[in-house]
């Protein structure tokens, strides 16, 4: 799977007002949208939903429930298991590390957004922390540390971008498997074999 380290965002993107519109998609994953299976249709429309997480560890459970309820409403139940794991990891990082590293900005909310484009769904979390998420290899005696490896293994692509004047957004794209995607795994626009990490522009609105 691919990860994407992104460049600083445009000045209009801030930690205070970032709220993805229905058409938002991270630039670093925009190539996944090419091709009919990923294009919004009557059967797979574009949609988005956002949930504000309370600043406590119990909110991770609420985030999972929100994600599962949203996917069920979108009739994408096949994504629920993987999305639950991805949301758990990203929400835990946002609450545990993002808020802790935000110093006096802990009152700023953590937002979880799900953005659907065809058979693809972005799970995006923004938090006020300044730390950058990085894959690391924990020691055999260390507890935890594999969260982003789990996200990477379940995602077609994932990445992050800083927000102005502080904070960041971390996102992951998951694909709902359909009859078309099973028959044509190499078609353009479908999540295929993993490639190397790439640097890409920051997310932009559509």
C-alpha positions as CSV (number, residue, x, y, z in Angstrom):
1,X,0.0,0.0,0.0
2,X,1.1,3.6,-0.5
3,X,1.6,6.4,2.0
4,X,1.8,10.0,0.9
5,X,3.7,12.7,2.7
6,X,2.1,16.0,1.7
7,X,3.4,19.5,1.4
8,X,2.1,22.5,3.4
9,X,-1.5,23.3,2.5
10,X,-2.9,26.4,0.9
11,X,-3.3,29.4,3.2
12,X,-7.1,29.0,3.2
13,X,-6.9,25.7,5.0
14,X,-6.8,26.2,8.8
15,X,-7.1,24.0,11.9
16,X,-10.1,26.1,12.9
17,X,-12.4,25.8,9.9
18,X,-11.4,22.7,8.1
19,X,-14.6,20.8,7.2
20,X,-14.5,18.8,4.0
21,X,-17.1,19.4,1.4
22,X,-18.8,16.5,-0.3
23,X,-16.5,16.7,-3.3
24,X,-13.2,16.9,-1.3
25,X,-10.5,14.5,-2.1
26,X,-6.8,14.5,-1.1
27,X,-4.6,15.5,-4.1
28,X,-2.2,12.7,-3.2
29,X,-4.9,10.1,-3.9
30,X,-6.7,11.9,-6.8
31,X,-5.5,9.5,-9.4
32,X,-7.6,6.8,-7.7
33,X,-10.7,8.5,-8.9
34,X,-10.0,8.0,-12.6
35,X,-11.9,5.2,-14.2
36,X,-15.6,4.2,-14.1
37,X,-15.6,2.1,-10.9
38,X,-14.5,5.1,-8.8
39,X,-16.7,7.7,-10.4
40,X,-19.8,8.7,-8.5
41,X,-23.0,7.2,-10.0
42,X,-26.6,6.7,-9.0
43,X,-25.5,3.4,-7.3
44,X,-22.4,4.9,-5.7
45,X,-23.0,8.6,-5.2
46,X,-20.7,11.2,-3.6
47,X,-21.4,11.9,0.1
48,X,-19.7,13.1,3.3
49,X,-20.4,13.0,7.0
50,X,-18.4,14.6,9.9
51,X,-18.3,13.8,13.6
52,X,-16.7,16.0,16.3
53,X,-14.9,13.8,18.9
54,X,-15.0,14.8,22.5
55,X,-11.4,15.2,23.9
56,X,-11.3,11.9,25.8
57,X,-10.3,8.3,25.1
58,X,-13.9,7.1,25.3
59,X,-14.7,9.1,22.1
60,X,-12.8,6.5,20.0
61,X,-15.7,4.1,20.6
62,X,-18.1,6.8,19.5
63,X,-16.0,7.4,16.4
64,X,-16.2,3.8,15.4
65,X,-19.9,3.7,15.9
66,X,-20.3,6.8,13.8
67,X,-18.2,5.3,11.0
68,X,-20.1,2.0,11.0
69,X,-23.4,3.7,11.1
70,X,-22.4,6.0,8.2
71,X,-21.1,3.1,6.0
72,X,-24.3,1.1,6.7
73,X,-26.4,4.0,5.7
74,X,-24.3,4.3,2.5
75,X,-24.8,0.5,1.9
76,X,-21.1,-0.1,2.1
77,X,-21.2,-2.7,4.9
78,X,-18.4,-4.6,3.3
79,X,-16.0,-1.8,4.4
80,X,-17.1,-1.8,8.0
81,X,-14.5,-4.2,9.4
82,X,-11.5,-2.5,7.8
83,X,-12.9,1.0,8.5
84,X,-13.4,0.2,12.1
85,X,-9.8,-0.7,12.5
86,X,-8.6,2.4,10.6
87,X,-10.8,4.7,12.5
88,X,-9.7,3.2,15.8
89,X,-6.0,3.8,15.0
90,X,-6.4,7.3,13.6
91,X,-8.8,8.5,16.3
92,X,-6.6,7.0,19.0
93,X,-3.6,8.8,17.6
94,X,-5.5,12.1,17.3
95,X,-6.8,12.0,20.9
96,X,-3.7,10.5,22.6
97,X,-1.0,12.3,20.7
98,X,-2.6,15.2,18.7
99,X,-4.3,16.7,21.8
100,X,-1.3,16.0,24.1
101,X,1.1,17.8,21.7
102,X,-1.3,20.7,21.2
103,X,-0.4,22.4,24.5
104,X,-2.9,25.2,25.2
105,X,-4.9,24.4,22.1
106,X,-6.5,21.2,23.6
107,X,-9.9,22.9,23.3
108,X,-9.8,22.7,19.6
109,X,-11.9,19.8,18.4
110,X,-10.8,16.6,16.7
111,X,-13.0,16.0,13.6
112,X,-13.6,12.6,11.9
113,X,-14.9,12.9,8.3
114,X,-15.9,10.2,5.9
115,X,-16.0,11.3,2.2
116,X,-17.4,8.9,-0.4
117,X,-16.6,9.1,-4.1
118,X,-18.0,6.1,-5.9
119,X,-16.6,2.9,-4.3
120,X,-13.9,4.8,-2.5
121,X,-14.2,6.3,1.0
122,X,-11.7,8.6,2.7
123,X,-11.4,8.5,6.5
124,X,-9.9,11.8,7.5
125,X,-9.1,13.1,11.0
126,X,-7.8,16.5,11.9
127,X,-6.4,17.5,15.3
128,X,-4.5,20.5,16.7
129,X,-1.3,18.7,17.3
130,X,1.9,19.6,15.4
131,X,3.6,16.2,15.4
132,X,3.9,14.4,12.1
133,X,2.7,10.7,11.8
134,X,5.5,8.4,10.8
135,X,5.7,4.7,10.3
136,X,8.2,3.1,12.8
137,X,9.3,-0.3,13.8
138,X,8.8,-0.9,17.5
139,X,11.1,-3.2,19.5
140,X,9.9,-6.7,20.3
141,X,9.3,-5.7,23.9
142,X,7.5,-2.5,23.1
143,X,3.7,-2.4,23.4
144,X,1.9,-0.8,20.5
145,X,3.5,1.3,17.8
146,X,2.0,-0.6,14.9
147,X,-1.1,1.5,14.4
148,X,0.0,3.2,11.1
149,X,1.2,-0.1,9.8
150,X,-2.3,-1.4,10.2
151,X,-3.7,1.7,8.5
152,X,-1.3,1.2,5.6
153,X,-2.1,-2.5,5.2
154,X,-5.8,-1.8,5.0
155,X,-5.8,1.3,2.8
156,X,-5.4,1.9,-0.9
157,X,-3.4,5.0,0.1
158,X,-2.9,7.1,3.2
159,X,-1.2,10.4,4.0
160,X,-1.2,13.6,6.1
161,X,-0.9,17.3,5.7
162,X,-0.2,20.2,8.1
163,X,-2.9,22.8,8.6
164,X,-2.4,26.5,9.1
165,X,-1.5,28.0,11.6
166,X,-1.2,24.7,13.4
167,X,-2.6,21.2,13.5
168,X,-2.8,18.5,10.8
169,X,-5.1,16.2,8.9
170,X,-4.4,12.4,8.5
171,X,-6.4,10.5,5.9
172,X,-6.7,7.0,4.5
173,X,-8.6,5.8,1.4
174,X,-10.5,2.5,1.6
175,X,-12.0,0.7,-1.4
176,X,-15.4,-1.1,-1.4
177,X,-14.9,-4.3,-3.5
178,X,-17.6,-4.7,-6.2
179,X,-18.1,-7.1,-9.0
180,X,-16.3,-4.7,-11.3
181,X,-13.3,-4.2,-9.0
182,X,-12.9,-8.0,-8.6
183,X,-12.9,-8.6,-12.3
184,X,-10.5,-5.7,-13.2
185,X,-8.0,-5.2,-10.4
186,X,-5.5,-3.6,-12.7
187,X,-7.9,-1.0,-14.2
188,X,-6.8,2.6,-13.9
189,X,-8.3,4.3,-10.9
190,X,-8.6,1.2,-8.8
191,X,-6.4,0.5,-5.8
192,X,-3.7,-1.8,-7.2
193,X,-0.3,-3.1,-6.0
194,X,1.5,-0.8,-3.6
195,X,4.0,1.6,-5.0
196,X,6.7,3.7,-3.3
197,X,5.9,6.6,-1.0
198,X,5.4,9.8,-2.9
199,X,5.4,13.5,-2.1
200,X,2.3,15.3,-3.3
201,X,0.6,18.6,-3.0
202,X,-1.7,19.2,-0.1
203,X,-5.4,18.5,-0.2
204,X,-7.5,21.0,-2.1
205,X,-11.2,21.5,-2.3
206,X,-13.2,20.5,-5.4
